[in-house]
Amino acid sequence: MTYKNKTVVLDTNVILSDNEIQILNKFGNSNIVVPFKVLEELDRLKSRFDQEGTNARSFIRFLDSLRQRGNLQDGVSISGYSGTLAVKQSAVVDECADNEIISVAVQEKNNNKDVILISNDINVRVKSSFYNLNT
């Protein structure tokens, strides 16, 4: 599947399973949206001493480097790629992180964007089908 000219919303598990270089190689020519809830989950996991902890720390540093170049809420161009990366807050506050992540994807879709929610979580993909989201 090609992701160019699409808005790709990333779930936490995608970031934890790949380093930012692999993520950019897969999605960097798209407009990447990272839900704010994902930042909270990465912050909670960054102190782990395994590959997921390493990937969480690496992605947080990557976001910080983008923040130095622009406003993450508006989206920042990704060097070497044609896409942007933005951090978006969910309009829904829910104790279930999955619901907030799905909410961000729905919000993006409601803004007339061609949205794909990328998740390794089967339940997130099932829930997303109720909102006619591509996964």
C-alpha positions in Angstrom: 0.0 0.0 0.0 1.2 3.5 -0.8 0.8 6.2 1.8 1.8 9.2 -0.2 -0.6 12.1 0.0 -2.4 10.5 2.8 -2.7 11.3 6.5 -1.3 8.5 8.6 -2.3 8.4 12.3 0.2 6.3 14.3 -0.6 4.2 17.3 1.9 3.8 20.1 2.7 0.2 19.2 3.9 1.1 15.7 6.4 3.6 17.2 7.5 1.1 19.8 8.0 -1.7 17.2 10.1 0.4 14.8 12.7 3.1 15.2 12.0 6.5 13.7 14.1 5.9 10.6 12.0 2.8 9.7 8.8 4.8 10.4 10.0 7.7 8.2 11.0 5.2 5.4 7.4 3.8 5.5 5.4 6.9 6.1 7.7 10.0 5.7 6.1 11.0 2.4 2.7 11.2 4.1 1.4 13.6 6.6 2.0 11.8 9.9 -0.2 12.5 12.9 0.8 11.4 16.3 -2.0 11.6 18.8 -1.1 13.5 22.1 -2.1 10.3 24.0 0.7 8.5 22.2 3.2 11.1 23.6 1.9 10.3 27.1 2.3 6.6 26.5 5.9 7.0 25.1 6.8 9.1 28.2 5.6 6.3 30.5 7.6 3.7 28.5 10.8 5.6 27.9 12.6 4.4 31.0 12.4 0.8 30.0 15.7 -0.9 29.3 14.5 -2.9 26.2 14.0 -2.2 22.5 10.7 -0.6 23.1 12.2 1.8 25.7 15.0 2.6 23.2 12.5 3.3 20.4 10.3 5.5 22.7 13.3 7.6 23.7 14.5 7.9 20.1 11.1 9.0 18.8 10.8 11.6 21.6 14.2 13.0 20.6 13.1 13.0 17.0 9.9 15.0 18.0 12.0 17.4 20.0 14.2 18.0 16.9 11.1 18.8 14.8 9.8 21.1 17.6 12.9 23.2 17.2 12.0 23.8 13.6 8.3 24.6 13.9 5.0 24.1 15.7 4.1 20.5 16.1 0.4 21.3 16.4 0.5 22.8 12.9 2.8 20.2 11.4 6.5 20.4 10.7 8.2 19.3 7.4 10.3 16.2 7.7 13.8 16.7 6.3 14.4 14.4 3.3 10.8 13.5 2.9 7.8 15.2 1.3 5.5 14.8 4.3 4.9 16.6 7.6 4.5 15.4 11.2 1.9 16.9 13.6 0.8 16.1 17.1 -2.9 16.3 17.6 -5.0 16.4 20.7 -8.2 14.2 20.9 -11.5 16.0 21.4 -12.5 13.0 23.5 -11.0 12.4 27.0 -11.2 8.7 27.8 -9.4 6.5 30.2 -8.9 4.1 27.3 -5.9 5.3 25.2 -7.1 3.4 22.1 -10.4 5.5 22.1 -8.4 8.8 22.2 -6.1 7.6 19.4 -9.1 6.5 17.3 -10.8 9.9 18.0 -7.8 11.7 16.5 -8.1 9.7 13.3 -11.8 10.4 13.2 -11.2 14.1 13.6 -8.7 14.1 10.8 -11.1 12.2 8.6 -13.8 14.8 9.4 -11.4 17.4 8.1 -11.8 15.8 4.7 -8.5 14.0 4.8 -7.7 10.6 3.4 -6.8 8.9 6.7 -5.2 5.6 7.5 -4.9 4.6 11.2 -1.8 2.4 11.5 -1.9 0.0 14.5 -0.6 -3.4 15.4 -3.5 -3.8 17.8 -6.3 -5.9 16.4 -8.9 -4.4 18.7 -8.0 -0.9 17.6 -8.5 -2.0 14.0 -11.8 -3.6 14.8 -13.0 -0.5 16.7 -11.9 1.7 13.8 -14.2 -0.1 11.4 -17.2 1.3 13.3 -16.0 4.7 12.2 -15.2 3.6 8.6 -11.5 4.3 9.1 -9.0 2.7 6.9 -6.5 0.6 8.9 
